[in-house]
Amino acid sequence: MTYESVKVVESAIAPGVRYTVAKMSFARRVELMRTVRELARRMEFLEAGASAGDKMDAALLQAEIDRLYLTWGLREVSGLEVDGSGATADSLAEAGPEDLFREALAAVRAEMGLSEAERKN
């Protein structure tokens, strides 16, 4: 048996762009849970708050979690340059097109096997 620990996903919105995404494994799941656990707890607490500031802070934490997911699971981006250099997970998040960031994030989440409720966190 041969097992590939990554999956290549073609972009649906940018022809020629491909994302290489890490498949979930036991060790990767543990690593991700350790990385995101505290941020997710704080986000839940803030979401329960009534103030606009709490809601804004919760949204900021969600964005940080999204970036962590992307940098954790996106191994390679091909067919895309950001500011004249080949795109990476960091450069896609930092300066790339937001629609491609969102698409790559969705590909990572799909490989993570998260339920809809878990995807919200």
Rosetta blueprint (number, residue, H / E / L):
1 M L
2 T L
3 Y L
4 E L
5 S L
6 V E
7 K E
8 V E
9 V E
10 E E
11 S L
12 A L
13 I L
14 A L
15 P L
16 G L
17 V L
18 R E
19 Y E
20 T E
21 V E
22 A E
23 K L
24 M L
25 S L
26 F H
27 A H
28 R H
29 R H
30 V H
31 E H
32 L H
33 M H
34 R H
35 T H
36 V H
37 R H
38 E H
39 L H
40 A H
41 R H
42 R H
43 M H
44 E H
45 F H
46 L H
47 E H
48 A L
49 G L
50 A L
51 S L
52 A H
53 G H
54 D H
55 K H
56 M H
57 D H
58 A H
59 A H
60 L H
61 L H
62 Q H
63 A H
64 E H
65 I H
66 D H
67 R H
68 L H
69 Y H
70 L H
71 T H
72 W H
73 G H
74 L E
75 R E
76 E E
77 V E
78 S E
79 G L
80 L L
81 E E
82 V E
83 D L
84 G L
85 S E
86 G E
87 A L
88 T L
89 A H
90 D H
91 S H
92 L H
93 A H
94 E H
95 A H
96 G L
97 P L
98 E H
99 D H
100 L H
101 F H
102 R H
103 E H
104 A H
105 L H
106 A H
107 A H
108 V H
109 R H
110 A H
111 E H
112 M H
113 G L
114 L L
115 S L
116 E H
117 A H
118 E H
119 R H
120 K H
121 N L
